[in-house]
Amino acid sequence: MTAAALSGRRVLVVGASSGIGRAVGVAAASAGARVVMAARRVDRLEDAVAETGGAAFALPCDVLEPTDCALVVERAADQLGGLDAVVYSAGVSPLRRVAESDSELWRRVVGTNLIGAALVAAAALPHLLAGRGRLVLLGSSSEGRPFPGLVAYGASKAGLRELARGLRNEHPGLWVTTVVVGPTLSELASGWDEGLAAEMFARWEKEGYLPTLSVLPVEETAAQVIHVLATAARVDEVHVMPPEHRP
């Protein structure tokens, strides 16, 4: 991917303070895009923007706040003079069995991973439809066989994939790409209970949820997102998996 692959493109990345979202924002700026990076953790967001050498702007956004979802799109479009692409990377994945998952956990997971995406997409529609823009949503390879202990996460990602399909149906002029992400070295596992994590990892390996223990670096997944943003083709789904992975 050349440094000018996204030259002049106006890109909003939501969930850009860490992980894949941060890597996407930095890579998009390096590829010539004008980028707004948005997230809840402002201090980490500012560090991410600094990594671009001034090629990106930071905006605070808590996707659990509906007004933030609309406002971040409005402010990003004002800052950039419109939007050509939106990448929704915000996500949480608490490790908890369904029997121990309370309503607050479900609200946080579904609110962050699905409802926030829907609200950001709705606010961005006028901008994206004005110029055949692209919406990129980060899905999960666990959909269809959610890992024990990560059922809330899997359910929210399954909903996200249906959101993408529904948006394509409602707006044929909108390009919506789901990037289905395999095991990736990110911060989604931070804060897990160590005892439960050890128990679940042993079970995942024994029962075939982890056919390989290799994981992708976030930069590799980000590179595939940049390819999607740069192509002139319609791309509905991309699967990004470690090379040793077998379905």
SULVENQUI-V28522 format. One record per backbone hydrogen bond with DSSP energy under -1.0 kcal/mol. CO is the residue of the C=O (numbers start at 0). NH is the residue of the N-H. Records with the same first field share a line. If there is no record, write none. Layout:
BEGIN
CO: NH + NH
END
This chain:
BEGIN
1: 4
3: 6
5: 8
8: 33
9: 83 + 84
10: 35
11: 86
12: 37
13: 88
17: 21
18: 22
19: 23
20: 24
21: 25
22: 26
23: 27
24: 28
25: 29
26: 30
27: 32
28: 31
30: 5
31: 7
33: 10
34: 56
35: 12
36: 58
37: 14 + 15
38: 60
39: 41
40: 44
41: 45
42: 46
43: 47
44: 48
45: 49
46: 50
48: 51
49: 52
54: 34
56: 36
58: 38
61: 64
64: 68
65: 69
66: 70
67: 71
69: 73
70: 74
71: 75
72: 76
73: 77
74: 78
75: 79
76: 80 + 81
83: 133
84: 11
85: 135
86: 13
87: 137
96: 99
97: 100
101: 105
102: 106
103: 107
104: 108
105: 109
106: 110
107: 111
108: 112
109: 113 + 114
110: 115
113: 117
114: 118
115: 119
116: 120
117: 121
118: 122
119: 123
120: 124
123: 127
124: 128
127: 132
132: 174
133: 85
134: 176
135: 87
136: 178
139: 142
141: 144
146: 149
148: 95
149: 153
150: 154
151: 155
152: 156
153: 157
154: 158
155: 159
156: 160
157: 161
158: 162
159: 163
160: 164
161: 165
162: 166
163: 167
164: 168
165: 169
166: 170
170: 173
174: 134
176: 136
177: 237
178: 138
179: 239
180: 140
182: 215
183: 185
186: 189
188: 191
192: 196
193: 197
194: 198
195: 199
196: 200
197: 201
198: 202
199: 203
200: 204
201: 205
202: 206
203: 208 + 209
215: 184
216: 219 + 220
217: 221
218: 222
219: 223
220: 224
221: 225
222: 226
223: 227
224: 228
225: 229
226: 230
235: 177
237: 179
239: 181
241: 244
END
